[in-house]
Amino acid sequence: MNPVRQIVSTFDPVRKNRNKLSVFLVFVFVSTILWLLIKLSDDYSMTYNLPVSYVDLPNDKWLAEQTDQALKLTINSRGFVILRAGYLRNVKQLAISLESMPYRKRSQNDYYINTVNLRNVVAEAFNINETDIEFEEPELRFKLDNLAQKRLVVKPDLAISYKQQYNASAPPSLVPDSVWVYGPENMLDTMQAIHTQQLQLKDVEQDVNMRLAMAYDKQLIRLQPTEVNLRLAVDRFTEASFTIPIQIPEQFQLKTFPDRVQVNFMISLSDFNKVEATQFQVVLDTSGMSLNANALKLKLAQSPPIARNITMSPESVEYIRIKQ
């Protein structure tokens, strides 16, 4: 017998067995799919204990107690729907908005929601028909307590650096400059102001006008509004100076050397023509005379608010007493 034919005849039964096995596995697979489709077309019931949370509470209320932690419901539908709702949608919690959901007051701080009003919310969450839902309890119960309220000044938290020769030409302006804060009374008593979230800007050379969110713990307090508008005027600055006489208190007969002082300052270009030498006043500090000091310091007694980084040269002067 030909050796090649002998080898082929040896493997031929194995090949036939493999073909039979493949046909059998395909049959089993198709049968399983058909059985699964038939079963999923039947009606089933599945019970859920769906945790709930409350959002969009009234500004003057806080959630003191969640009497009912979960919504007990049953979904009655075909297996396809049950599979999709229970496993594919994977709804872990139902958020109930007290802004859009009607609720009623039972006593001083006891409130409840009729579960029938939740039917459309649950149906949307699970992507099922409202008629497929049954609730085991007629209502969800919770407690709301009144919050104290206080109007607080808003303080901006700014970390701003300016481009060379640029700076803010006026203090920052906030609109509104105060907000209503709602929270436990003992907490509000300790609060004097509320801050914005920090704004970081670098190399600023233009006016700043933007919204700033408030920095606060949403679990403890609520704000109205939660954002303010920041306006910051920015201008280019230049150096300027005036030489003005040193003023000596009238009760002292003194002569200073020199008798005039140079006042140096930074001024924005838009304010450059608004500042005059008469707006500055430098006074001799005579407190050092009791120590027999040879030189006395100078004090800047008056200056215009638009002048920045004011320095004097010299900062102290020698003096002599003048005999009458």
C-alpha positions in Angstrom: 0.0 0.0 0.0 1.2 3.5 -0.8 2.5 5.2 2.3 0.8 8.5 1.5 -2.6 6.8 1.1 -2.0 5.0 4.4 -1.4 8.3 6.2 -4.5 9.9 4.6 -6.7 7.0 5.5 -5.5 7.2 9.1 -6.5 11.0 9.5 -9.8 10.7 7.6 -11.9 9.4 10.6 -10.4 12.2 12.7 -11.5 14.8 10.2 -15.0 13.4 10.0 -15.3 13.4 13.8 -14.2 17.1 13.9 -16.9 18.0 11.4 -19.5 16.3 13.4 -18.4 18.1 16.5 -18.5 21.5 14.8 -22.0 20.8 13.5 -23.0 19.8 17.1 -21.5 23.0 18.6 -23.3 25.2 16.1 -26.5 23.4 16.8 -26.1 23.9 20.6 -25.2 27.6 20.1 -28.2 28.3 17.9 -30.5 26.4 20.2 -29.2 28.4 23.2 -29.8 31.7 21.4 -33.3 30.6 20.4 -34.1 29.5 24.0 -32.7 32.8 25.4 -34.9 34.8 23.0 -38.0 32.8 23.9 -37.3 33.3 27.6 -36.6 37.0 27.3 -39.9 37.5 25.5 -41.7 36.2 28.6 -42.9 38.6 31.4 -40.9 39.0 34.5 -40.8 41.1 37.7 -37.7 42.6 39.3 -37.6 44.5 42.6 -35.3 47.4 43.3 -34.2 49.3 46.4 -33.0 52.4 44.6 -31.1 54.9 46.8 -32.3 58.5 46.5 -30.7 61.9 47.0 -32.2 65.4 47.0 -30.8 68.3 45.0 -31.9 71.9 44.2 -33.1 72.5 47.7 -34.7 75.9 48.5 -32.1 78.5 49.5 -33.6 78.9 53.0 -33.7 75.1 53.7 -31.3 72.3 54.4 -31.8 68.5 54.5 -31.9 67.7 58.2 -32.8 64.0 57.7 -33.5 61.6 54.9 -36.2 59.4 56.6 -36.5 57.1 53.6 -33.1 56.3 52.2 -34.3 54.3 49.2 -37.2 54.1 46.8 -38.7 50.5 46.7 -40.1 49.7 43.3 -40.9 46.7 41.1 -40.5 46.6 37.3 -43.0 44.3 35.5 -42.1 43.8 31.8 -40.6 41.5 29.3 -37.2 40.0 29.9 -35.6 42.2 27.3 -36.7 45.3 29.2 -35.7 43.8 32.6 -32.2 43.0 31.2 -31.8 46.5 29.7 -33.1 48.3 32.8 -31.4 46.2 35.4 -28.0 45.5 33.9 -27.4 47.8 30.9 -28.6 51.1 32.4 -26.9 50.5 35.7 -28.8 53.1 37.7 -27.2 53.4 41.1 -29.0 56.4 42.5 -32.0 58.6 41.8 -31.4 62.3 42.2 -34.7 64.1 43.0 -34.8 67.8 42.3 -37.0 69.7 44.9 -37.1 72.6 42.4 -39.1 70.6 39.9 -40.7 67.9 42.0 -43.8 68.8 44.0 -43.6 67.9 47.7 -45.8 68.6 50.7 -45.4 69.6 54.3 -46.8 67.3 57.0 -45.6 69.1 60.1 -43.1 71.7 61.2 -40.2 70.2 59.3 -41.6 66.9 58.0 -42.1 66.7 54.2 -43.0 64.0 51.7 -43.2 63.3 48.0 -46.0 61.1 46.5 -44.2 58.3 44.7 -46.7 58.4 41.9 -45.1 61.8 41.0 -41.8 59.9 40.5 -43.1 57.6 37.9 -41.8 59.6 34.9 -38.4 60.3 36.6 -37.9 56.6 37.2 -39.1 55.6 33.8 -36.6 58.0 32.2 -33.8 56.8 34.4 -34.4 53.1 33.4 -35.6 53.9 29.9 -38.8 51.9 30.4 -42.5 52.7 30.1 -44.2 54.3 33.1 -46.8 51.5 33.1 -44.1 49.0 33.9 -43.4 50.5 37.3 -45.0 49.8 40.7 -44.1 51.5 43.9 -44.2 49.5 47.2 -44.6 52.7 49.3 -47.0 55.6 48.6 -44.5 58.3 49.6 -40.9 59.3 50.3 -40.3 61.1 53.6 -37.6 63.6 54.6 -37.0 66.5 56.9 -36.1 70.1 56.0 -34.9 72.7 58.6 -34.8 76.4 58.1 -31.4 78.0 57.4 -30.2 81.3 58.8 -29.3 84.0 56.2 -26.7 86.7 56.2 -25.4 89.1 53.6 -21.6 89.1 53.4 -19.1 91.2 51.6 -17.2 89.5 48.8 -13.4 89.7 48.8 -11.5 88.7 45.6 -8.6 86.4 45.8 -6.3 87.7 43.2 -2.8 86.6 42.2 -2.0 89.0 39.3 1.3 90.1 37.9 1.6 92.8 35.4 3.7 93.4 32.3 6.5 95.8 32.9 5.3 99.4 33.4 1.7 98.3 33.7 -0.4 98.1 36.9 -4.0 98.4 38.1 -5.1 102.0 37.9 -7.9 101.5 40.4 -8.9 99.0 43.1 -10.8 95.9 41.7 -14.6 96.2 41.5 -17.0 93.4 42.1 -20.6 93.3 40.9 -22.4 92.4 43.1 -20.1 93.3 46.0 -22.0 91.2 48.5 -24.0 87.9 48.4 -26.6 86.2 50.5 -25.2 83.2 52.5 -27.5 80.5 53.8 -26.4 78.1 56.5 -26.6 77.1 60.2 -26.9 80.1 62.4 -23.9 79.2 64.6 -21.7 79.0 61.4 -22.9 82.3 59.9 -22.1 84.1 63.2 -18.4 83.4 62.7 -18.3 84.6 59.1 -17.4 88.2 58.2 -16.8 87.9 54.5 -16.8 85.4 51.6 -13.9 85.0 49.2 -13.8 84.2 45.5 -11.8 81.4 44.1 -8.3 82.5 43.3 -7.6 84.1 40.0 -4.1 83.8 38.6 -3.0 86.0 35.7 0.5 86.8 34.4 1.8 89.7 32.3 -1.4 91.6 32.3 -1.6 94.8 30.2 -5.3 95.1 29.5 -8.4 95.7 31.5 -9.8 92.5 33.2 -13.5 91.8 33.0 -14.6 88.2 33.9 -16.8 86.1 36.1 -15.4 84.7 39.3 -16.9 81.7 41.2 -17.2 81.8 45.0 -15.0 79.6 47.2 -17.2 77.8 49.7 -18.2 74.3 50.9 -21.4 73.4 49.2 -22.1 70.7 51.8 -22.2 73.4 54.6 -23.6 76.6 53.1 -25.4 77.9 50.0 -24.9 81.2 48.2 -27.1 83.5 46.1 -25.6 84.3 43.7 -22.7 81.9 43.3 -20.6 84.1 40.9 -19.6 87.8 40.8 -18.2 89.9 38.0 -14.7 91.3 38.4 -13.7 94.5 36.8 -10.1 95.7 37.0 -8.8 98.7 35.1 -5.2 98.4 33.9 -3.1 101.2 32.6 0.5 101.9 31.7 2.5 103.7 34.4 5.3 106.2 34.2 7.6 107.8 36.8 7.2 111.4 37.7 8.5 113.7 40.4 8.0 117.1 42.1 10.3 119.2 44.3 8.3 120.7 47.1 9.2 122.7 50.3 9.5 120.9 53.6 6.9 122.1 56.1 8.0 122.7 59.7 5.5 122.8 62.6 4.8 126.3 63.6 5.9 125.9 67.2 9.4 125.1 66.2 11.9 127.7 64.9 14.1 125.5 62.7 15.9 125.6 59.4 16.5 122.5 57.4 19.3 121.6 55.0 18.1 121.2 52.3 14.8 123.0 52.7 13.1 121.2 49.8 12.6 117.5 49.0 12.1 115.6 45.8 9.0 113.4 45.8 9.1 110.5 43.3 6.1 108.4 42.3 4.5 106.3 39.7 1.4 107.6 37.9 -0.8 106.1 35.1 -0.6 107.8 31.7 -4.4 108.5 31.9 -3.9 110.4 35.2 -0.6 112.1 34.4 -2.1 115.5 33.9 -4.4 115.2 36.9 -1.6 115.4 39.5 0.0 118.6 40.8 2.8 119.4 43.3 0.3 121.1 45.7 -1.3 117.7 46.3 1.8 116.5 48.1 2.8 117.7 51.6 6.0 116.7 53.4 6.4 117.5 57.1 9.5 117.5 59.3 9.2 114.8 62.0 10.3 116.7 65.1 10.0 113.7 67.4 13.7 113.0 67.1 14.7 116.4 68.6 14.2 115.0 72.1 17.1 112.6 71.3 19.3 115.4 70.2 19.5 113.8 66.7 21.6 115.6 64.1 19.1 114.8 61.4 15.3 114.5 61.4 13.1 112.3 59.3 10.6 113.5 56.8 7.0 112.4 56.8 4.6 112.3 53.9 1.6 114.0 55.3 -0.5 114.2 52.1 -0.6 112.7 48.7 -3.1 112.1 45.9 -4.6 108.6 45.8 -3.7 108.1 42.1 0.1 108.3 42.9 1.8 105.0 43.6 5.1 103.8 45.1 5.9 107.2 46.6 9.5 107.8 47.8 11.3 110.9 49.0 14.9 112.1 48.4 16.3 112.7 50.9 14.4 110.9 53.6 16.0 112.9 56.4 17.5 116.4 56.7 19.9 118.2 59.0 18.6 121.2 60.9 19.6 124.1 63.1 17.6 126.0 65.6 16.9 129.7 64.8 17.1 132.0 67.8 14.5 134.7 68.0 
